[in-house]
Amino acid sequence: MAKYILEQAGGINWMAIFALLTFFTIFSVSVWMVFRKNNSTIKHMESLPLED
């Protein structure tokens, strides 16, 4: 039924919907990975450019 409704809606650009879903998925995974990191890993990564 959903397919029939979408077909009747007119010119839906499926590539744009696919690109939006891909972007949202990658963004969500990235945010999840950032919040999952522990504080010691973040401190180590931020001090790397200053080390010899």
mmCIF entry with sequence, helices, sheets and N, C-alpha, C, O atoms, coordinates in Angstrom:
data_MODEL
# 
_entry.id   MODEL 
# 
_entity.id                         1 
_entity.type                       polymer 
_entity.pdbx_number_of_molecules   1 
# 
_entity_poly.entity_id                      1 
_entity_poly.type                           'polypeptide(L)' 
_entity_poly.nstd_linkage                   no 
_entity_poly.nstd_monomer                   no 
_entity_poly.pdbx_seq_one_letter_code       MAKYILEQAGGINWMAIFALLTFFTIFSVSVWMVFRKNNSTIKHMESLPLED 
_entity_poly.pdbx_seq_one_letter_code_can   MAKYILEQAGGINWMAIFALLTFFTIFSVSVWMVFRKNNSTIKHMESLPLED 
_entity_poly.pdbx_strand_id                 A 
# 
loop_
_entity_poly_seq.entity_id 
_entity_poly_seq.num 
_entity_poly_seq.mon_id 
_entity_poly_seq.hetero 
1 1  MET n 
1 2  ALA n 
1 3  LYS n 
1 4  TYR n 
1 5  ILE n 
1 6  LEU n 
1 7  GLU n 
1 8  GLN n 
1 9  ALA n 
1 10 GLY n 
1 11 GLY n 
1 12 ILE n 
1 13 ASN n 
1 14 TRP n 
1 15 MET n 
1 16 ALA n 
1 17 ILE n 
1 18 PHE n 
1 19 ALA n 
1 20 LEU n 
1 21 LEU n 
1 22 THR n 
1 23 PHE n 
1 24 PHE n 
1 25 THR n 
1 26 ILE n 
1 27 PHE n 
1 28 SER n 
1 29 VAL n 
1 30 SER n 
1 31 VAL n 
1 32 TRP n 
1 33 MET n 
1 34 VAL n 
1 35 PHE n 
1 36 ARG n 
1 37 LYS n 
1 38 ASN n 
1 39 ASN n 
1 40 SER n 
1 41 THR n 
1 42 ILE n 
1 43 LYS n 
1 44 HIS n 
1 45 MET n 
1 46 GLU n 
1 47 SER n 
1 48 LEU n 
1 49 PRO n 
1 50 LEU n 
1 51 GLU n 
1 52 ASP n 
# 
_struct_asym.id          A 
_struct_asym.entity_id   1 
# 
loop_
_struct_conf.conf_type_id 
_struct_conf.id 
_struct_conf.pdbx_PDB_helix_id 
_struct_conf.beg_label_comp_id 
_struct_conf.beg_label_asym_id 
_struct_conf.beg_label_seq_id 
_struct_conf.pdbx_beg_PDB_ins_code 
_struct_conf.end_label_comp_id 
_struct_conf.end_label_asym_id 
_struct_conf.end_label_seq_id 
_struct_conf.pdbx_end_PDB_ins_code 
_struct_conf.beg_auth_comp_id 
_struct_conf.beg_auth_asym_id 
_struct_conf.beg_auth_seq_id 
_struct_conf.end_auth_comp_id 
_struct_conf.end_auth_asym_id 
_struct_conf.end_auth_seq_id 
_struct_conf.pdbx_PDB_helix_class 
_struct_conf.details 
_struct_conf.pdbx_PDB_helix_length 
HELX_P HELX_P1 AA1 ALA A 2  ? GLN A 8  ? ALA A 2  GLN A 8  1 ? 7  
HELX_P HELX_P2 AA2 TRP A 14 ? ARG A 36 ? TRP A 14 ARG A 36 1 ? 23 
HELX_P HELX_P3 AA3 ASN A 39 ? SER A 47 ? ASN A 39 SER A 47 1 ? 9  
HELX_P HELX_P4 AA4 LEU A 48 ? LEU A 50 ? LEU A 48 LEU A 50 5 ? 3  
# 
_struct_conf_type.id          HELX_P 
_struct_conf_type.criteria    ? 
_struct_conf_type.reference   ? 
# 
loop_
_atom_site.group_PDB 
_atom_site.id 
_atom_site.type_symbol 
_atom_site.label_atom_id 
_atom_site.label_alt_id 
_atom_site.label_comp_id 
_atom_site.label_asym_id 
_atom_site.label_entity_id 
_atom_site.label_seq_id 
_atom_site.pdbx_PDB_ins_code 
_atom_site.Cartn_x 
_atom_site.Cartn_y 
_atom_site.Cartn_z 
_atom_site.occupancy 
_atom_site.B_iso_or_equiv 
_atom_site.pdbx_formal_charge 
_atom_site.auth_seq_id 
_atom_site.auth_comp_id 
_atom_site.auth_asym_id 
_atom_site.auth_atom_id 
_atom_site.pdbx_PDB_model_num 
ATOM 1   N N  . MET A 1 1  ? 0.814  -1.182 0.000  1.00 0.00 ? 1  MET A N  1 
ATOM 2   C CA . MET A 1 1  ? 0.000  0.000  0.000  1.00 0.00 ? 1  MET A CA 1 
ATOM 3   C C  . MET A 1 1  ? 0.864  1.256  0.000  1.00 0.00 ? 1  MET A C  1 
ATOM 4   O O  . MET A 1 1  ? 0.552  2.223  -0.695 1.00 0.00 ? 1  MET A O  1 
ATOM 5   N N  . ALA A 1 2  ? 1.950  1.249  0.776  1.00 0.00 ? 2  ALA A N  1 
ATOM 6   C CA . ALA A 1 2  ? 2.825  2.420  0.812  1.00 0.00 ? 2  ALA A CA 1 
ATOM 7   C C  . ALA A 1 2  ? 3.449  2.666  -0.553 1.00 0.00 ? 2  ALA A C  1 
ATOM 8   O O  . ALA A 1 2  ? 3.625  3.815  -0.959 1.00 0.00 ? 2  ALA A O  1 
ATOM 9   N N  . LYS A 1 3  ? 3.781  1.601  -1.258 1.00 0.00 ? 3  LYS A N  1 
ATOM 10  C CA . LYS A 1 3  ? 4.359  1.757  -2.588 1.00 0.00 ? 3  LYS A CA 1 
ATOM 11  C C  . LYS A 1 3  ? 3.350  2.408  -3.533 1.00 0.00 ? 3  LYS A C  1 
ATOM 12  O O  . LYS A 1 3  ? 3.720  3.264  -4.336 1.00 0.00 ? 3  LYS A O  1 
ATOM 13  N N  . TYR A 1 4  ? 2.111  2.020  -3.445 1.00 0.00 ? 4  TYR A N  1 
ATOM 14  C CA . TYR A 1 4  ? 1.072  2.613  -4.292 1.00 0.00 ? 4  TYR A CA 1 
ATOM 15  C C  . TYR A 1 4  ? 0.900  4.102  -3.990 1.00 0.00 ? 4  TYR A C  1 
ATOM 16  O O  . TYR A 1 4  ? 0.743  4.911  -4.906 1.00 0.00 ? 4  TYR A O  1 
ATOM 17  N N  . ILE A 1 5  ? 0.929  4.459  -2.717 1.00 0.00 ? 5  ILE A N  1 
ATOM 18  C CA . ILE A 1 5  ? 0.786  5.867  -2.335 1.00 0.00 ? 5  ILE A CA 1 
ATOM 19  C C  . ILE A 1 5  ? 1.967  6.674  -2.855 1.00 0.00 ? 5  ILE A C  1 
ATOM 20  O O  . ILE A 1 5  ? 1.786  7.781  -3.362 1.00 0.00 ? 5  ILE A O  1 
ATOM 21  N N  . LEU A 1 6  ? 3.171  6.131  -2.734 1.00 0.00 ? 6  LEU A N  1 
ATOM 22  C CA . LEU A 1 6  ? 4.348  6.853  -3.210 1.00 0.00 ? 6  LEU A CA 1 
ATOM 23  C C  . LEU A 1 6  ? 4.352  6.990  -4.726 1.00 0.00 ? 6  LEU A C  1 
ATOM 24  O O  . LEU A 1 6  ? 4.799  8.011  -5.250 1.00 0.00 ? 6  LEU A O  1 
ATOM 25  N N  . GLU A 1 7  ? 3.865  5.983  -5.438 1.00 0.00 ? 7  GLU A N  1 
ATOM 26  C CA . GLU A 1 7  ? 3.799  6.068  -6.898 1.00 0.00 ? 7  GLU A CA 1 
ATOM 27  C C  . GLU A 1 7  ? 2.805  7.134  -7.344 1.00 0.00 ? 7  GLU A C  1 
ATOM 28  O O  . GLU A 1 7  ? 3.021  7.793  -8.361 1.00 0.00 ? 7  GLU A O  1 
ATOM 29  N N  . GLN A 1 8  ? 1.743  7.306  -6.610 1.00 0.00 ? 8  GLN A N  1 
ATOM 30  C CA . GLN A 1 8  ? 0.730  8.292  -6.972 1.00 0.00 ? 8  GLN A CA 1 
ATOM 31  C C  . GLN A 1 8  ? 1.114  9.712  -6.548 1.00 0.00 ? 8  GLN A C  1 
ATOM 32  O O  . GLN A 1 8  ? 0.474  10.673 -6.976 1.00 0.00 ? 8  GLN A O  1 
ATOM 33  N N  . ALA A 1 9  ? 2.139  9.857  -5.722 1.00 0.00 ? 9  ALA A N  1 
ATOM 34  C CA . ALA A 1 9  ? 2.521  11.164 -5.202 1.00 0.00 ? 9  ALA A CA 1 
ATOM 35  C C  . ALA A 1 9  ? 3.184  12.037 -6.258 1.00 0.00 ? 9  ALA A C  1 
ATOM 36  O O  . ALA A 1 9  ? 3.276  13.250 -6.071 1.00 0.00 ? 9  ALA A O  1 
ATOM 37  N N  . GLY A 1 10 ? 3.637  11.470 -7.336 1.00 0.00 ? 10 GLY A N  1 
ATOM 38  C CA . GLY A 1 10 ? 4.275  12.264 -8.374 1.00 0.00 ? 10 GLY A CA 1 
ATOM 39  C C  . GLY A 1 10 ? 5.759  11.983 -8.461 1.00 0.00 ? 10 GLY A C  1 
ATOM 40  O O  . GLY A 1 10 ? 6.240  10.918 -8.074 1.00 0.00 ? 10 GLY A O  1 
ATOM 41  N N  . GLY A 1 11 ? 6.465  12.964 -8.977 1.00 0.00 ? 11 GLY A N  1 
ATOM 42  C CA . GLY A 1 11 ? 7.891  12.785 -9.249 1.00 0.00 ? 11 GLY A CA 1 
ATOM 43  C C  . GLY A 1 11 ? 8.747  12.785 -8.004 1.00 0.00 ? 11 GLY A C  1 
ATOM 44  O O  . GLY A 1 11 ? 9.325  13.807 -7.637 1.00 0.00 ? 11 GLY A O  1 
ATOM 45  N N  . ILE A 1 12 ? 8.828  11.642 -7.357 1.00 0.00 ? 12 ILE A N  1 
ATOM 46  C CA . ILE A 1 12 ? 9.694  11.504 -6.184 1.00 0.00 ? 12 ILE A CA 1 
ATOM 47  C C  . ILE A 1 12 ? 11.070 11.095 -6.688 1.00 0.00 ? 12 ILE A C  1 
ATOM 48  O O  . ILE A 1 12 ? 11.215 10.120 -7.425 1.00 0.00 ? 12 ILE A O  1 
ATOM 49  N N  . ASN A 1 13 ? 12.054 11.843 -6.285 1.00 0.00 ? 13 ASN A N  1 
ATOM 50  C CA . ASN A 1 13 ? 13.422 11.547 -6.691 1.00 0.00 ? 13 ASN A CA 1 
ATOM 51  C C  . ASN A 1 13 ? 14.012 10.533 -5.717 1.00 0.00 ? 13 ASN A C  1 
ATOM 52  O O  . ASN A 1 13 ? 14.386 10.882 -4.597 1.00 0.00 ? 13 ASN A O  1 
ATOM 53  N N  . TRP A 1 14 ? 14.094 9.285  -6.147 1.00 0.00 ? 14 TRP A N  1 
ATOM 54  C CA . TRP A 1 14 ? 14.554 8.208  -5.272 1.00 0.00 ? 14 TRP A CA 1 
ATOM 55  C C  . TRP A 1 14 ? 16.023 8.353  -4.934 1.00 0.00 ? 14 TRP A C  1 
ATOM 56  O O  . TRP A 1 14 ? 16.449 7.941  -3.855 1.00 0.00 ? 14 TRP A O  1 
ATOM 57  N N  . MET A 1 15 ? 16.810 8.931  -5.833 1.00 0.00 ? 15 MET A N  1 
ATOM 58  C CA . MET A 1 15 ? 18.231 9.120  -5.541 1.00 0.00 ? 15 MET A CA 1 
ATOM 59  C C  . MET A 1 15 ? 18.415 10.145 -4.418 1.00 0.00 ? 15 MET A C  1 
ATOM 60  O O  . MET A 1 15 ? 19.315 9.995  -3.592 1.00 0.00 ? 15 MET A O  1 
ATOM 61  N N  . ALA A 1 16 ? 17.590 11.167 -4.378 1.00 0.00 ? 16 ALA A N  1 
ATOM 62  C CA . ALA A 1 16 ? 17.683 12.160 -3.310 1.00 0.00 ? 16 ALA A CA 1 
ATOM 63  C C  . ALA A 1 16 ? 17.296 11.549 -1.964 1.00 0.00 ? 16 ALA A C  1 
ATOM 64  O O  . ALA A 1 16 ? 17.923 11.844 -0.946 1.00 0.00 ? 16 ALA A O  1 
ATOM 65  N N  . ILE A 1 17 ? 16.293 10.720 -1.955 1.00 0.00 ? 17 ILE A N  1 
ATOM 66  C CA . ILE A 1 17 ? 15.892 10.048 -0.716 1.00 0.00 ? 17 ILE A CA 1 
ATOM 67  C C  . ILE A 1 17 ? 16.988 9.101  -0.254 1.00 0.00 ? 17 ILE A C  1 
ATOM 68  O O  . ILE A 1 17 ? 17.281 9.029  0.940  1.00 0.00 ? 17 ILE A O  1 
ATOM 69  N N  . PHE A 1 18 ? 17.593 8.378  -1.178 1.00 0.00 ? 18 PHE A N  1 
ATOM 70  C CA . PHE A 1 18 ? 18.688 7.469  -0.845 1.00 0.00 ? 18 PHE A CA 1 
ATOM 71  C C  . PHE A 1 18 ? 19.878 8.258  -0.296 1.00 0.00 ? 18 PHE A C  1 
ATOM 72  O O  . PHE A 1 18 ? 20.491 7.835  0.684  1.00 0.00 ? 18 PHE A O  1 
ATOM 73  N N  . ALA A 1 19 ? 20.214 9.391  -0.907 1.00 0.00 ? 19 ALA A N  1 
ATOM 74  C CA . ALA A 1 19 ? 21.328 10.217 -0.428 1.00 0.00 ? 19 ALA A CA 1 
ATOM 75  C C  . ALA A 1 19 ? 21.035 10.760 0.965  1.00 0.00 ? 19 ALA A C  1 
ATOM 76  O O  . ALA A 1 19 ? 21.926 10.792 1.813  1.00 0.00 ? 19 ALA A O  1 
ATOM 77  N N  . LEU A 1 20 ? 19.817 11.181 1.209  1.00 0.00 ? 20 LEU A N  1 
ATOM 78  C CA . LEU A 1 20 ? 19.442 11.694 2.525  1.00 0.00 ? 20 LEU A CA 1 
ATOM 79  C C  . LEU A 1 20 ? 19.542 10.602 3.583  1.00 0.00 ? 20 LEU A C  1 
ATOM 80  O O  . LEU A 1 20 ? 20.062 10.843 4.673  1.00 0.00 ? 20 LEU A O  1 
ATOM 81  N N  . LEU A 1 21 ? 19.060 9.429  3.279  1.00 0.00 ? 21 LEU A N  1 
ATOM 82  C CA . LEU A 1 21 ? 19.140 8.313  4.231  1.00 0.00 ? 21 LEU A CA 1 
ATOM 83  C C  . LEU A 1 21 ? 20.583 7.901  4.496  1.00 0.00 ? 21 LEU A C  1 
ATOM 84  O O  . LEU A 1 21 ? 20.941 7.573  5.628  1.00 0.00 ? 21 LEU A O  1 
ATOM 85  N N  . THR A 1 22 ? 21.410 7.917  3.451  1.00 0.00 ? 22 THR A N  1 
ATOM 86  C CA . THR A 1 22 ? 22.820 7.589  3.624  1.00 0.00 ? 22 THR A CA 1 
ATOM 87  C C  . THR A 1 22 ? 23.510 8.609  4.508  1.00 0.00 ? 22 THR A C  1 
ATOM 88  O O  . THR A 1 22 ? 24.265 8.245  5.411  1.00 0.00 ? 22 THR A O  1 
ATOM 89  N N  . PHE A 1 23 ? 23.252 9.896  4.252  1.00 0.00 ? 23 PHE A N  1 
ATOM 90  C CA . PHE A 1 23 ? 23.845 10.941 5.080  1.00 0.00 ? 23 PHE A CA 1 
ATOM 91  C C  . PHE A 1 23 ? 23.397 10.813 6.528  1.00 0.00 ? 23 PHE A C  1 
ATOM 92  O O  . PHE A 1 23 ? 24.219 10.904 7.440  1.00 0.00 ? 23 PHE A O  1 
ATOM 93  N N  . PHE A 1 24 ? 22.121 10.604 6.745  1.00 0.00 ? 24 PHE A N  1 
ATOM 94  C CA . PHE A 1 24 ? 21.599 10.492 8.107  1.00 0.00 ? 24 PHE A CA 1 
ATOM 95  C C  . PHE A 1 24 ? 22.204 9.292  8.829  1.00 0.00 ? 24 PHE A C  1 
ATOM 96  O O  . PHE A 1 24 ? 22.511 9.376  10.018 1.00 0.00 ? 24 PHE A O  1 
ATOM 97  N N  . THR A 1 25 ? 22.376 8.194  8.131  1.00 0.00 ? 25 THR A N  1 
ATOM 98  C CA . THR A 1 25 ? 22.958 6.994  8.731  1.00 0.00 ? 25 THR A CA 1 
ATOM 99  C C  . THR A 1 25 ? 24.408 7.234  9.133  1.00 0.00 ? 25 THR A C  1 
ATOM 100 O O  . THR A 1 25 ? 24.808 6.903  10.249 1.00 0.00 ? 25 THR A O  1 
ATOM 101 N N  . ILE A 1 26 ? 25.198 7.809  8.224  1.00 0.00 ? 26 ILE A N  1 
ATOM 102 C CA . ILE A 1 26 ? 26.609 8.060  8.520  1.00 0.00 ? 26 ILE A CA 1 
ATOM 103 C C  . ILE A 1 26 ? 26.745 9.081  9.643  1.00 0.00 ? 26 ILE A C  1 
ATOM 104 O O  . ILE A 1 26 ? 27.591 8.923  10.524 1.00 0.00 ? 26 ILE A O  1 
ATOM 105 N N  . PHE A 1 27 ? 25.925 10.121 9.621  1.00 0.00 ? 27 PHE A N  1 
ATOM 106 C CA . PHE A 1 27 ? 25.966 11.133 10.672 1.00 0.00 ? 27 PHE A CA 1 
ATOM 107 C C  . PHE A 1 27 ? 25.602 10.526 12.024 1.00 0.00 ? 27 PHE A C  1 
ATOM 108 O O  . PHE A 1 27 ? 26.256 10.810 13.027 1.00 0.00 ? 27 PHE A O  1 
ATOM 109 N N  . SER A 1 28 ? 24.576 9.703  12.055 1.00 0.00 ? 28 SER A N  1 
ATOM 110 C CA . SER A 1 28 ? 24.147 9.084  13.314 1.00 0.00 ? 28 SER A CA 1 
ATOM 111 C C  . SER A 1 28 ? 25.222 8.157  13.870 1.00 0.00 ? 28 SER A C  1 
ATOM 112 O O  . SER A 1 28 ? 25.477 8.161  15.074 1.00 0.00 ? 28 SER A O  1 
ATOM 113 N N  . VAL A 1 29 ? 25.845 7.378  13.023 1.00 0.00 ? 29 VAL A N  1 
ATOM 114 C CA . VAL A 1 29 ? 26.903 6.473  13.474 1.00 0.00 ? 29 VAL A CA 1 
ATOM 115 C C  . VAL A 1 29 ? 28.096 7.273  13.985 1.00 0.00 ? 29 VAL A C  1 
ATOM 116 O O  . VAL A 1 29 ? 28.711 6.899  14.984 1.00 0.00 ? 29 VAL A O  1 
ATOM 117 N N  . SER A 1 30 ? 28.427 8.366  13.309 1.00 0.00 ? 30 SER A N  1 
ATOM 118 C CA . SER A 1 30 ? 29.548 9.202  13.751 1.00 0.00 ? 30 SER A CA 1 
ATOM 119 C C  . SER A 1 30 ? 29.281 9.811  15.120 1.00 0.00 ? 30 SER A C  1 
ATOM 120 O O  . SER A 1 30 ? 30.159 9.796  15.982 1.00 0.00 ? 30 SER A O  1 
ATOM 121 N N  . VAL A 1 31 ? 28.099 10.338 15.329 1.00 0.00 ? 31 VAL A N  1 
ATOM 122 C CA . VAL A 1 31 ? 27.752 10.928 16.622 1.00 0.00 ? 31 VAL A CA 1 
ATOM 123 C C  . VAL A 1 31 ? 27.764 9.856  17.703 1.00 0.00 ? 31 VAL A C  1 
ATOM 124 O O  . VAL A 1 31 ? 28.240 10.099 18.812 1.00 0.00 ? 31 VAL A O  1 
ATOM 125 N N  . TRP A 1 32 ? 27.253 8.693  17.394 1.00 0.00 ? 32 TRP A N  1 
ATOM 126 C CA . TRP A 1 32 ? 27.240 7.593  18.360 1.00 0.00 ? 32 TRP A CA 1 
ATOM 127 C C  . TRP A 1 32 ? 28.660 7.189  18.746 1.00 0.00 ? 32 TRP A C  1 
ATOM 128 O O  . TRP A 1 32 ? 28.930 6.930  19.919 1.00 0.00 ? 32 TRP A O  1 
ATOM 129 N N  . MET A 1 33 ? 29.576 7.134  17.770 1.00 0.00 ? 33 MET A N  1 
ATOM 130 C CA . MET A 1 33 ? 30.957 6.758  18.054 1.00 0.00 ? 33 MET A CA 1 
ATOM 131 C C  . MET A 1 33 ? 31.664 7.817  18.896 1.00 0.00 ? 33 MET A C  1 
ATOM 132 O O  . MET A 1 33 ? 32.476 7.481  19.758 1.00 0.00 ? 33 MET A O  1 
ATOM 133 N N  . VAL A 1 34 ? 31.363 9.090  18.655 1.00 0.00 ? 34 VAL A N  1 
ATOM 134 C CA . VAL A 1 34 ? 31.990 10.157 19.440 1.00 0.00 ? 34 VAL A CA 1 
ATOM 135 C C  . VAL A 1 34 ? 31.554 10.080 20.896 1.00 0.00 ? 34 VAL A C  1 
ATOM 136 O O  . VAL A 1 34 ? 32.385 10.198 21.797 1.00 0.00 ? 34 VAL A O  1 
ATOM 137 N N  . PHE A 1 35 ? 30.281 9.886  21.133 1.00 0.00 ? 35 PHE A N  1 
ATOM 138 C CA . PHE A 1 35 ? 29.799 9.836  22.509 1.00 0.00 ? 35 PHE A CA 1 
ATOM 139 C C  . PHE A 1 35 ? 30.170 8.539  23.223 1.00 0.00 ? 35 PHE A C  1 
ATOM 140 O O  . PHE A 1 35 ? 30.105 8.460  24.450 1.00 0.00 ? 35 PHE A O  1 
ATOM 141 N N  . ARG A 1 36 ? 30.554 7.538  22.463 1.00 0.00 ? 36 ARG A N  1 
ATOM 142 C CA . ARG A 1 36 ? 30.932 6.259  23.047 1.00 0.00 ? 36 ARG A CA 1 
ATOM 143 C C  . ARG A 1 36 ? 32.382 6.237  23.522 1.00 0.00 ? 36 ARG A C  1 
ATOM 144 O O  . ARG A 1 36 ? 32.745 5.421  24.370 1.00 0.00 ? 36 ARG A O  1 
ATOM 145 N N  . LYS A 1 37 ? 33.213 7.129  22.979 1.00 0.00 ? 37 LYS A N  1 
ATOM 146 C CA . LYS A 1 37 ? 34.629 7.164  23.357 1.00 0.00 ? 37 LYS A CA 1 
ATOM 147 C C  . LYS A 1 37 ? 34.770 7.566  24.821 1.00 0.00 ? 37 LYS A C  1 
ATOM 148 O O  . LYS A 1 37 ? 33.994 8.370  25.337 1.00 0.00 ? 37 LYS A O  1 
ATOM 149 N N  . ASN A 1 38 ? 35.778 6.990  25.483 1.00 0.00 ? 38 ASN A N  1 
ATOM 150 C CA . ASN A 1 38 ? 36.010 7.371  26.865 1.00 0.00 ? 38 ASN A CA 1 
ATOM 151 C C  . ASN A 1 38 ? 36.922 8.588  26.923 1.00 0.00 ? 38 ASN A C  1 
ATOM 152 O O  . ASN A 1 38 ? 37.569 8.932  25.933 1.00 0.00 ? 38 ASN A O  1 
ATOM 153 N N  . ASN A 1 39 ? 36.973 9.225  28.052 1.00 0.00 ? 39 ASN A N  1 
ATOM 154 C CA . ASN A 1 39 ? 37.666 10.496 28.204 1.00 0.00 ? 39 ASN A CA 1 
ATOM 155 C C  . ASN A 1 39 ? 39.179 10.351 28.035 1.00 0.00 ? 39 ASN A C  1 
ATOM 156 O O  . ASN A 1 39 ? 39.819 11.265 27.514 1.00 0.00 ? 39 ASN A O  1 
ATOM 157 N N  . SER A 1 40 ? 39.755 9.255  28.448 1.00 0.00 ? 40 SER A N  1 
ATOM 158 C CA . SER A 1 40 ? 41.207 9.085  28.336 1.00 0.00 ? 40 SER A CA 1 
ATOM 159 C C  . SER A 1 40 ? 41.647 9.004  26.873 1.00 0.00 ? 40 SER A C  1 
ATOM 160 O O  . SER A 1 40 ? 42.714 9.510  26.525 1.00 0.00 ? 40 SER A O  1 
ATOM 161 N N  . THR A 1 41 ? 40.856 8.388  26.030 1.00 0.00 ? 41 THR A N  1 
ATOM 162 C CA . THR A 1 41 ? 41.179 8.320  24.609 1.00 0.00 ? 41 THR A CA 1 
ATOM 163 C C  . THR A 1 41 ? 41.144 9.708  23.981 1.00 0.00 ? 41 THR A C  1 
ATOM 164 O O  . THR A 1 41 ? 42.003 10.040 23.164 1.00 0.00 ? 41 THR A O  1 
ATOM 165 N N  . ILE A 1 42 ? 40.174 10.507 24.349 1.00 0.00 ? 42 ILE A N  1 
ATOM 166 C CA . ILE A 1 42 ? 40.056 11.860 23.812 1.00 0.00 ? 42 ILE A CA 1 
ATOM 167 C C  . ILE A 1 42 ? 41.234 12.714 24.267 1.00 0.00 ? 42 ILE A C  1 
ATOM 168 O O  . ILE A 1 42 ? 41.790 13.470 23.471 1.00 0.00 ? 42 ILE A O  1 
ATOM 169 N N  . LYS A 1 43 ? 41.621 12.605 25.530 1.00 0.00 ? 43 LYS A N  1 
ATOM 170 C CA . LYS A 1 43 ? 42.774 13.357 26.040 1.00 0.00 ? 43 LYS A CA 1 
ATOM 171 C C  . LYS A 1 43 ? 44.056 12.949 25.314 1.00 0.00 ? 43 LYS A C  1 
ATOM 172 O O  . LYS A 1 43 ? 44.882 13.804 24.993 1.00 0.00 ? 43 LYS A O  1 
ATOM 173 N N  . HIS A 1 44 ? 44.228 11.667 25.055 1.00 0.00 ? 44 HIS A N  1 
ATOM 174 C CA . HIS A 1 44 ? 45.413 11.196 24.337 1.00 0.00 ? 44 HIS A CA 1 
ATOM 175 C C  . HIS A 1 44 ? 45.426 11.745 22.906 1.00 0.00 ? 44 HIS A C  1 
ATOM 176 O O  . HIS A 1 44 ? 46.469 12.198 22.434 1.00 0.00 ? 44 HIS A O  1 
ATOM 177 N N  . MET A 1 45 ? 44.313 11.713 22.230 1.00 0.00 ? 45 MET A N  1 
ATOM 178 C CA . MET A 1 45 ? 44.236 12.195 20.849 1.00 0.00 ? 45 MET A CA 1 
ATOM 179 C C  . MET A 1 45 ? 44.471 13.698 20.751 1.00 0.00 ? 45 MET A C  1 
ATOM 180 O O  . MET A 1 45 ? 45.087 14.160 19.790 1.00 0.00 ? 45 MET A O  1 
ATOM 181 N N  . GLU A 1 46 ? 43.993 14.467 21.725 1.00 0.00 ? 46 GLU A N  1 
ATOM 182 C CA . GLU A 1 46 ? 44.174 15.923 21.642 1.00 0.00 ? 46 GLU A CA 1 
ATOM 183 C C  . GLU A 1 46 ? 45.595 16.347 21.961 1.00 0.00 ? 46 GLU A C  1 
ATOM 184 O O  . GLU A 1 46 ? 46.000 17.443 21.574 1.00 0.00 ? 46 GLU A O  1 
ATOM 185 N N  . SER A 1 47 ? 46.370 15.514 22.656 1.00 0.00 ? 47 SER A N  1 
ATOM 186 C CA . SER A 1 47 ? 47.741 15.870 22.971 1.00 0.00 ? 47 SER A CA 1 
ATOM 187 C C  . SER A 1 47 ? 48.744 15.353 21.934 1.00 0.00 ? 47 SER A C  1 
ATOM 188 O O  . SER A 1 47 ? 49.922 15.699 22.016 1.00 0.00 ? 47 SER A O  1 
ATOM 189 N N  . LEU A 1 48 ? 48.327 14.557 20.986 1.00 0.00 ? 48 LEU A N  1 
ATOM 190 C CA . LEU A 1 48 ? 49.248 14.001 19.989 1.00 0.00 ? 48 LEU A CA 1 
ATOM 191 C C  . LEU A 1 48 ? 49.983 15.066 19.181 1.00 0.00 ? 48 LEU A C  1 
ATOM 192 O O  . LEU A 1 48 ? 51.188 14.908 18.985 1.00 0.00 ? 48 LEU A O  1 
ATOM 193 N N  . PRO A 1 49 ? 49.356 16.138 18.696 1.00 0.00 ? 49 PRO A N  1 
ATOM 194 C CA . PRO A 1 49 ? 50.113 17.114 17.900 1.00 0.00 ? 49 PRO A CA 1 
ATOM 195 C C  . PRO A 1 49 ? 51.181 17.852 18.706 1.00 0.00 ? 49 PRO A C  1 
ATOM 196 O O  . PRO A 1 49 ? 52.107 18.409 18.117 1.00 0.00 ? 49 PRO A O  1 
ATOM 197 N N  . LEU A 1 50 ? 51.081 17.870 20.014 1.00 0.00 ? 50 LEU A N  1 
ATOM 198 C CA . LEU A 1 50 ? 52.018 18.616 20.837 1.00 0.00 ? 50 LEU A CA 1 
ATOM 199 C C  . LEU A 1 50 ? 53.204 17.783 21.292 1.00 0.00 ? 50 LEU A C  1 
ATOM 200 O O  . LEU A 1 50 ? 54.180 18.330 21.806 1.00 0.00 ? 50 LEU A O  1 
ATOM 201 N N  . GLU A 1 51 ? 53.139 16.472 21.114 1.00 0.00 ? 51 GLU A N  1 
ATOM 202 C CA . GLU A 1 51 ? 54.217 15.596 21.528 1.00 0.00 ? 51 GLU A CA 1 
ATOM 203 C C  . GLU A 1 51 ? 55.324 15.588 20.488 1.00 0.00 ? 51 GLU A C  1 
ATOM 204 O O  . GLU A 1 51 ? 55.077 15.845 19.310 1.00 0.00 ? 51 GLU A O  1 
ATOM 205 N N  . ASP A 1 52 ? 56.552 15.290 20.923 1.00 0.00 ? 52 ASP A N  1 
ATOM 206 C CA . ASP A 1 52 ? 57.706 15.221 19.999 1.00 0.00 ? 52 ASP A CA 1 
ATOM 207 C C  . ASP A 1 52 ? 57.773 13.882 19.332 1.00 0.00 ? 52 ASP A C  1 
ATOM 208 O O  . ASP A 1 52 ? 58.671 13.639 18.526 1.00 0.00 ? 52 ASP A O  1 
# 
